[in-house]
Amino acid sequence: YDRLFKTERPDHVPEGVDYKVNLNPDSLKTRTAYVEPSVANTRAGDRCQFERKGYFFADPRDSAPGQPVFNQIVSLKDTLAKIENKEEG
């Protein structure tokens, strides 16, 4: 999940305009990934780290035996990209 709204104050809209115009269409991103087979044994509520991506937990509602659904808790900073950009600039 990303921010639900595009603006800091979603309720500040012109009169007669619905605050929902400020909804972030990219607030939910679904991705399919191929991982090692042992991840299929993850139980709902388990937490893990996916290399170079971040920390995740298996969704207690949407996960099923053999088909865990992971929600990202924290993403990892991409410090290498920042270093490379700094060297180019």
C-alpha atoms as an extended CHARMM CRD file, in Angstrom:
* protein
*
        89  EXT
         1         1  TYR       CA              0.0000000000        0.0000000000        0.0000000000  PROA      1               0.0000000000
         2         2  ASP       CA              1.0720000000        3.5410000000       -0.6840000000  PROA      2               0.0000000000
         3         3  ARG       CA             -0.5410000000        6.7710000000        0.5000000000  PROA      3               0.0000000000
         4         4  LEU       CA             -4.3230000000        6.6790000000        0.1100000000  PROA      4               0.0000000000
         5         5  PHE       CA             -4.5250000000       10.3290000000       -0.9280000000  PROA      5               0.0000000000
         6         6  LYS       CA             -2.4530000000       12.3540000000       -3.3930000000  PROA      6               0.0000000000
         7         7  THR       CA             -2.4690000000       15.4440000000       -1.1890000000  PROA      7               0.0000000000
         8         8  GLU       CA             -1.7030000000       16.1260000000        2.4460000000  PROA      8               0.0000000000
         9         9  ARG       CA             -5.1440000000       17.6440000000        3.0460000000  PROA      9               0.0000000000
        10        10  PRO       CA             -7.5980000000       15.6560000000        0.8880000000  PROA      10              0.0000000000
        11        11  ASP       CA            -10.5880000000       17.4660000000        2.3600000000  PROA      11              0.0000000000
        12        12  HSD       CA             -9.4020000000       20.8390000000        0.9990000000  PROA      12              0.0000000000
        13        13  VAL       CA            -11.2390000000       20.9010000000       -2.3070000000  PROA      13              0.0000000000
        14        14  PRO       CA            -13.3470000000       23.5790000000       -3.9810000000  PROA      14              0.0000000000
        15        15  GLU       CA            -16.9680000000       23.7180000000       -2.8960000000  PROA      15              0.0000000000
        16        16  GLY       CA            -19.0840000000       21.1490000000       -4.6730000000  PROA      16              0.0000000000
        17        17  VAL       CA            -16.0720000000       18.9030000000       -5.4330000000  PROA      17              0.0000000000
        18        18  ASP       CA            -15.8870000000       15.4990000000       -3.7940000000  PROA      18              0.0000000000
        19        19  TYR       CA            -12.7740000000       14.8310000000       -1.6930000000  PROA      19              0.0000000000
        20        20  LYS       CA            -12.4480000000       11.4940000000       -3.5210000000  PROA      20              0.0000000000
        21        21  VAL       CA            -10.8160000000       13.3060000000       -6.4450000000  PROA      21              0.0000000000
        22        22  ASN       CA             -7.6900000000       13.2380000000       -4.2780000000  PROA      22              0.0000000000
        23        23  LEU       CA             -7.6050000000        9.4290000000       -3.9990000000  PROA      23              0.0000000000
        24        24  ASN       CA             -4.2710000000        7.9810000000       -5.0910000000  PROA      24              0.0000000000
        25        25  PRO       CA             -4.9610000000        5.4630000000       -7.9010000000  PROA      25              0.0000000000
        26        26  ASP       CA             -1.5810000000        3.8370000000       -7.1560000000  PROA      26              0.0000000000
        27        27  SER       CA             -2.2650000000        3.2790000000       -3.4490000000  PROA      27              0.0000000000
        28        28  LEU       CA             -2.5710000000       -0.4930000000       -3.9760000000  PROA      28              0.0000000000
        29        29  LYS       CA             -0.0980000000       -2.3780000000       -6.1200000000  PROA      29              0.0000000000
        30        30  THR       CA             -0.3490000000       -6.1010000000       -6.6660000000  PROA      30              0.0000000000
        31        31  ARG       CA              2.6870000000       -8.0360000000       -7.8500000000  PROA      31              0.0000000000
        32        32  THR       CA              3.2920000000      -11.6810000000       -8.6050000000  PROA      32              0.0000000000
        33        33  ALA       CA              6.7250000000      -13.0300000000       -7.7330000000  PROA      33              0.0000000000
        34        34  TYR       CA              8.5800000000      -16.2790000000       -8.0910000000  PROA      34              0.0000000000
        35        35  VAL       CA             10.3170000000      -17.3280000000       -4.8860000000  PROA      35              0.0000000000
        36        36  GLU       CA             11.9390000000      -20.4080000000       -3.4470000000  PROA      36              0.0000000000
        37        37  PRO       CA              9.5060000000      -23.2910000000       -2.7390000000  PROA      37              0.0000000000
        38        38  SER       CA              9.8870000000      -23.0410000000        1.0490000000  PROA      38              0.0000000000
        39        39  VAL       CA              7.9520000000      -19.7420000000        1.0130000000  PROA      39              0.0000000000
        40        40  ALA       CA              4.7950000000      -21.7410000000        0.2240000000  PROA      40              0.0000000000
        41        41  ASN       CA              4.9770000000      -23.0540000000        3.8250000000  PROA      41              0.0000000000
        42        42  THR       CA              4.6410000000      -19.5470000000        5.2630000000  PROA      42              0.0000000000
        43        43  ARG       CA              1.7430000000      -19.2590000000        7.6910000000  PROA      43              0.0000000000
        44        44  ALA       CA             -0.5920000000      -16.3030000000        7.9280000000  PROA      44              0.0000000000
        45        45  GLY       CA              0.9560000000      -13.6160000000       10.1090000000  PROA      45              0.0000000000
        46        46  ASP       CA              4.5700000000      -14.7770000000        9.5670000000  PROA      46              0.0000000000
        47        47  ARG       CA              7.0920000000      -12.0600000000        8.7950000000  PROA      47              0.0000000000
        48        48  CYS       CA             10.0630000000      -12.2630000000        6.4420000000  PROA      48              0.0000000000
        49        49  GLN       CA             12.5100000000      -10.2240000000        4.3980000000  PROA      49              0.0000000000
        50        50  PHE       CA             12.7210000000      -10.4460000000        0.6340000000  PROA      50              0.0000000000
        51        51  GLU       CA             16.2110000000       -9.5470000000       -0.5000000000  PROA      51              0.0000000000
        52        52  ARG       CA             16.6160000000       -6.0520000000       -1.9250000000  PROA      52              0.0000000000
        53        53  LYS       CA             12.8660000000       -5.4120000000       -1.5500000000  PROA      53              0.0000000000
        54        54  GLY       CA             11.9150000000       -5.0620000000        2.0980000000  PROA      54              0.0000000000
        55        55  TYR       CA             10.1020000000       -6.6550000000        5.0000000000  PROA      55              0.0000000000
        56        56  PHE       CA              6.7600000000       -8.3870000000        4.4760000000  PROA      56              0.0000000000
        57        57  PHE       CA              4.1360000000      -10.2960000000        6.4200000000  PROA      57              0.0000000000
        58        58  ALA       CA              1.7950000000      -13.0140000000        5.2330000000  PROA      58              0.0000000000
        59        59  ASP       CA             -1.7130000000      -11.5890000000        5.1420000000  PROA      59              0.0000000000
        60        60  PRO       CA             -3.8830000000      -13.3670000000        7.7280000000  PROA      60              0.0000000000
        61        61  ARG       CA             -7.0550000000      -12.9290000000        5.6620000000  PROA      61              0.0000000000
        62        62  ASP       CA             -5.9420000000      -13.4640000000        2.0750000000  PROA      62              0.0000000000
        63        63  SER       CA             -3.2690000000      -16.1380000000        2.5520000000  PROA      63              0.0000000000
        64        64  ALA       CA             -4.1750000000      -19.7690000000        1.9410000000  PROA      64              0.0000000000
        65        65  PRO       CA             -2.2000000000      -22.9730000000        2.5490000000  PROA      65              0.0000000000
        66        66  GLY       CA              0.4040000000      -23.1920000000       -0.1990000000  PROA      66              0.0000000000
        67        67  GLN       CA             -0.5010000000      -19.6950000000       -1.4840000000  PROA      67              0.0000000000
        68        68  PRO       CA              0.6200000000      -16.9940000000        0.9300000000  PROA      68              0.0000000000
        69        69  VAL       CA             -0.2010000000      -13.3720000000        0.1590000000  PROA      69              0.0000000000
        70        70  PHE       CA              2.4040000000      -10.9160000000        1.4080000000  PROA      70              0.0000000000
        71        71  ASN       CA              1.9350000000       -7.2910000000        2.4060000000  PROA      71              0.0000000000
        72        72  GLN       CA              4.9760000000       -5.0400000000        2.4770000000  PROA      72              0.0000000000
        73        73  ILE       CA              5.7260000000       -3.5730000000        5.8960000000  PROA      73              0.0000000000
        74        74  VAL       CA              8.8840000000       -1.5790000000        5.1150000000  PROA      74              0.0000000000
        75        75  SER       CA             10.7650000000       -1.0790000000        1.8640000000  PROA      75              0.0000000000
        76        76  LEU       CA             14.5440000000       -1.0270000000        1.7620000000  PROA      76              0.0000000000
        77        77  LYS       CA             16.3350000000        2.1690000000        0.8250000000  PROA      77              0.0000000000
        78        78  ASP       CA             18.1480000000        2.0710000000       -2.4840000000  PROA      78              0.0000000000
        79        79  THR       CA             21.3830000000        3.7060000000       -1.3570000000  PROA      79              0.0000000000
        80        80  LEU       CA             23.3500000000        2.3680000000       -4.3350000000  PROA      80              0.0000000000
        81        81  ALA       CA             21.1260000000        4.2930000000       -6.7660000000  PROA      81              0.0000000000
        82        82  LYS       CA             21.6600000000        7.4670000000       -4.7360000000  PROA      82              0.0000000000
        83        83  ILE       CA             25.4480000000        6.9520000000       -4.7970000000  PROA      83              0.0000000000
        84        84  GLU       CA             25.4510000000        6.3430000000       -8.5590000000  PROA      84              0.0000000000
        85        85  ASN       CA             23.3030000000        9.4430000000       -9.1980000000  PROA      85              0.0000000000
        86        86  LYS       CA             25.6250000000       11.5290000000       -7.0250000000  PROA      86              0.0000000000
        87        87  GLU       CA             28.6850000000       10.3540000000       -8.9840000000  PROA      87              0.0000000000
        88        88  GLU       CA             27.0050000000       11.2010000000      -12.3210000000  PROA      88              0.0000000000
        89        89  GLY       CA             25.9170000000       14.6840000000      -11.2200000000  PROA      89              0.0000000000
